[in-house]
Amino acid sequence: MTSSSVNISFRLAEKSDLVKLHALELDAFGEPAYPIFLFRQAIDLWPQLLWVASDGAELLAYVLLAPAAANPHELSLMSFGIASQAQGQGLGKRLLAHIQTELLRYDPQLQQVWLTVKPSHTAAVRLYQNAGFVETARESDYYGPDTDRLVLTWHCQQVKKS
Ligand SMILES: CC(C)(COP(=O)(O)OP(=O)(O)OC[C@H]1O[C@@H](n2cnc3c(N)ncnc32)[C@H](O)[C@@H]1OP(=O)(O)O)[C@@H](O)C(=O)NCCC(=O)NCCS
């Protein structure tokens, strides 16, 4: 089943998803990938912030967020991955829109969500910008030398008022 199917549901991740979630991570990103225990810890620590898209049998996408230590109304979007067979069919767009609605339901005072992305990753940058994320910083050595990253931020309250 592909993302063009109407039978895809978005829901919070559960412990029983862990093996498939890690396989999805490897499929979407390759190595280096988040280890399976990171997903387990995320379910324990932030149960409202790890979402999956499922067609009932397979996991087709996931998104992981975490709260910022300094501000309870700020989140970091740590990872966003679509299964390789479901990419380029609108699932990323649908999942991101769903998450934006759910995050505002989870925290009506949510102020901003930020993420980092490789500047050359056109598909991801376009996806986030179309969803209201704007460039707020650029770091040339994010992980070390020559690891450019754009910081993109969704200012939720501004979007809500407009
Ligand atoms: C990047 C990713 C999240 C996009 O999700 P997706 O479901 O494939 O994207 P969608 O089909 O919803 O399309 C979203 C936008 O990206 C564009 N896009 C999708 N695939 C593209 C490609 N290969 N090249 C250029 N643009 C592309 C679409 O045109 C669309 O833009 P539009 O609304 O202006 O038409 C997904 O491909 C993915 O998980 N890739 C591997 C992991 C990854 O890179 N995650 C993001 C890390 S920051």
The ligand as an SDF file (V2000), in Angstrom:
LIG
                    3D

 48 50  0  0  0  0  0  0  0  0999 V2000
   12.2160   14.5370    2.5710 C   0  0  0  0  0  0  0  0  0  0  0  0
   10.9500   13.7610    2.8530 C   0  0  0  0  0  0  0  0  0  0  0  0
   10.5980   13.9210    4.3290 C   0  0  0  0  0  0  0  0  0  0  0  0
    9.8000   14.3630    1.9960 C   0  0  0  0  0  0  0  0  0  0  0  0
    8.6240   13.6340    2.2250 O   0  0  0  0  0  0  0  0  0  0  0  0
    7.7920   13.0990    0.9730 P   0  0  0  0  0  0  0  0  0  0  0  0
    6.5890   12.3880    1.4550 O   0  0  0  0  0  0  0  0  0  0  0  0
    8.7050   12.3240    0.1030 O   0  0  0  0  0  0  0  0  0  0  0  0
    7.4000   14.4810    0.2740 O   0  0  0  0  0  0  0  0  0  0  0  0
    6.0110   14.9010   -0.3620 P   0  0  0  0  0  0  0  0  0  0  0  0
    5.6400   13.9200   -1.4230 O   0  0  0  0  0  0  0  0  0  0  0  0
    5.0060   15.1670    0.7020 O   0  0  0  0  0  0  0  0  0  0  0  0
    6.4130   16.2650   -1.0620 O   0  0  0  0  0  0  0  0  0  0  0  0
    6.7600   17.4050   -0.2760 C   0  0  0  0  0  0  0  0  0  0  0  0
    7.4210   18.4220   -1.1470 C   0  0  0  0  0  0  0  0  0  0  0  0
    8.7260   17.9770   -1.4960 O   0  0  0  0  0  0  0  0  0  0  0  0
    8.8530   17.9130   -2.9120 C   0  0  0  0  0  0  0  0  0  0  0  0
    9.6170   16.7340   -3.2620 N   0  0  0  0  0  0  0  0  0  0  0  0
    9.3520   15.4630   -2.9030 C   0  0  0  0  0  0  0  0  0  0  0  0
   10.3000   14.6410   -3.3880 N   0  0  0  0  0  0  0  0  0  0  0  0
   11.1710   15.4440   -4.0590 C   0  0  0  0  0  0  0  0  0  0  0  0
   12.3770   15.2200   -4.7570 C   0  0  0  0  0  0  0  0  0  0  0  0
   12.8820   13.9870   -4.8770 N   0  0  0  0  0  0  0  0  0  0  0  0
   13.0100   16.2830   -5.2800 N   0  0  0  0  0  0  0  0  0  0  0  0
   12.5170   17.5360   -5.1690 C   0  0  0  0  0  0  0  0  0  0  0  0
   11.3880   17.8150   -4.4960 N   0  0  0  0  0  0  0  0  0  0  0  0
   10.7150   16.7810   -3.9650 C   0  0  0  0  0  0  0  0  0  0  0  0
    7.4650   17.8220   -3.4520 C   0  0  0  0  0  0  0  0  0  0  0  0
    7.4140   18.3640   -4.7390 O   0  0  0  0  0  0  0  0  0  0  0  0
    6.6840   18.6270   -2.4710 C   0  0  0  0  0  0  0  0  0  0  0  0
    6.7920   19.9920   -2.7850 O   0  0  0  0  0  0  0  0  0  0  0  0
    5.5280   20.7450   -3.4270 P   0  0  0  0  0  0  0  0  0  0  0  0
    4.4550   20.7490   -2.3660 O   0  0  0  0  0  0  0  0  0  0  0  0
    6.0880   22.0920   -3.7020 O   0  0  0  0  0  0  0  0  0  0  0  0
    5.1480   19.9560   -4.6200 O   0  0  0  0  0  0  0  0  0  0  0  0
   11.0840   12.2550    2.4910 C   0  0  0  0  0  0  0  0  0  0  0  0
   11.4210   12.1280    1.1350 O   0  0  0  0  0  0  0  0  0  0  0  0
   12.0930   11.5080    3.3420 C   0  0  0  0  0  0  0  0  0  0  0  0
   11.7440   10.9880    4.4010 O   0  0  0  0  0  0  0  0  0  0  0  0
   13.3580   11.4000    2.8770 N   0  0  0  0  0  0  0  0  0  0  0  0
   14.3940   10.6400    3.5970 C   0  0  0  0  0  0  0  0  0  0  0  0
   14.6320   11.1260    5.0180 C   0  0  0  0  0  0  0  0  0  0  0  0
   14.8220   12.6160    5.0700 C   0  0  0  0  0  0  0  0  0  0  0  0
   15.5970   13.1820    4.2980 O   0  0  0  0  0  0  0  0  0  0  0  0
   14.1300   13.2560    6.0180 N   0  0  0  0  0  0  0  0  0  0  0  0
   14.1820   14.7100    6.2100 C   0  0  0  0  0  0  0  0  0  0  0  0
   15.3860   15.0740    6.9850 C   0  0  0  0  0  0  0  0  0  0  0  0
   15.4270   16.8140    7.3090 S   0  0  0  0  0  0  0  0  0  0  0  0
  1  2  1  0
  2  3  1  0
  2  4  1  0
  2 36  1  0
  4  5  1  0
  5  6  1  0
  6  7  2  0
  6  8  1  0
  6  9  1  0
  9 10  1  0
 10 11  2  0
 10 12  1  0
 10 13  1  0
 13 14  1  0
 14 15  1  0
 15 16  1  0
 15 30  1  0
 16 17  1  0
 17 18  1  0
 17 28  1  0
 18 19  1  0
 18 27  1  0
 19 20  2  0
 20 21  1  0
 21 22  1  0
 21 27  2  0
 22 23  1  0
 22 24  2  0
 24 25  1  0
 25 26  2  0
 26 27  1  0
 28 29  1  0
 28 30  1  0
 30 31  1  0
 31 32  1  0
 32 33  2  0
 32 34  1  0
 32 35  1  0
 36 37  1  0
 36 38  1  0
 38 39  2  0
 38 40  1  0
 40 41  1  0
 41 42  1  0
 42 43  1  0
 43 44  2  0
 43 45  1  0
 45 46  1  0
 46 47  1  0
 47 48  1  0
M  END
$$$$
